[in-house]
Amino acid sequence: MNDLKLRPDKSTEKEWEKMRDTLQSMWKHLDELHAKDPAEYETYVKKVMKENADSIKPPQIDFTVRTNMIKTDSPLYINICSWSVITTPTSDQSPLPMRPGCLRHYDWGSVIDTAVNTSVIERCRADKEAREQLIELLIEHIETLSGITLSRHSHLENEPKGGCDKKRLEESLTKGFSVEGTIGSKSVINQLSSIVRSEYDAKALSQEGVSEEKRVLIEEVLTEPQYDVRIKKGEKRSVEVRFELPGAESIKDIELDVSEIDLILCVPQKYKRVKVNFPERVRKNAISAKFSKKSKTLTVSIETIN
């Protein structure tokens, strides 16, 4: 799975709607056949199931990943599913077809189902590096769809989140990406609503005539911020990272995601996301960050692990 390019499943929304119409027509035909000739109905169903055993299998959750939504510091669980109706990648260099489902919000966090072809899941079971790359690609794509900045630090959960009902799962993936804001407490929904709304703002902008070429040019204008890293010795040894951010107005514009070995800085619409590797392991909870409005610099200090 080296150098895979991520894209949604090549089936367009119109093709998925056509598939739903076809299924509804098929069920209507089967109902009429069952009422007219039950024996012929049973024979027909057995024949179809035998001929299409693989293609009619419902999606199945294979593993679940937890990451964090940086702005709200609340968890997002990604149920990664295998589904035979998703197109099989033609090679390691070809785009990776995938299908996102509904983004659902609960009191304890948020959940989204995503599906890839069964062959991709089988490879990820045997290859840890392939699995990690798949997770990274899915996180990037969910960010693009939702407008929510996600942590790149993730880990596997022991069980799926948000329920394993097969009918709900298939409906979610067939419908495609959407946001469901009716589950859980209103406080959680209110916290997330402004972030999720950016997805719809982006769609509206696209519909107003912003071409793909112009969007690419806008992305290319963003540059990585300048920074330096040093070790500070004293009573408590620490790593200090100093960023030059002339485009930032306040610390509210800045998003930080810190682990024991690195940090990721994001200043949306101002700079490209940048990852800084630490020279020593740090205590990620022993951190201070100060932004100078005068010099437009951010100084991050994190204690090291002795």
Secondary structure, 3 states (H helix, E strand, C coil): CCCCEECCCCCCHHHHHHHHHHHHHHHHHHHHHHHHCHHHHHHHHHHHHHHCCCCCCCCEEEEEEEEEECCCCEEEEEEEEECCCCCCCCCCCCEECCEEEEEEEECCEEEEEEEECHHHHHHHHHCHHHHHHHHHHHHHHHHHHHCCCECCCCEECCCCCCCCCHHHHHHHHHHCCEEECCCCCHHHHHHHHHHHHHHHHHHHHHHCCCCHHHHHHHHHHCECCEEEEEEECCCCCEEEEEEECCCCCCHHHCEEEECCCEEEEECCCCECCEEEECCCCEEEEEEEEEEECCCCEEEEEEEECC
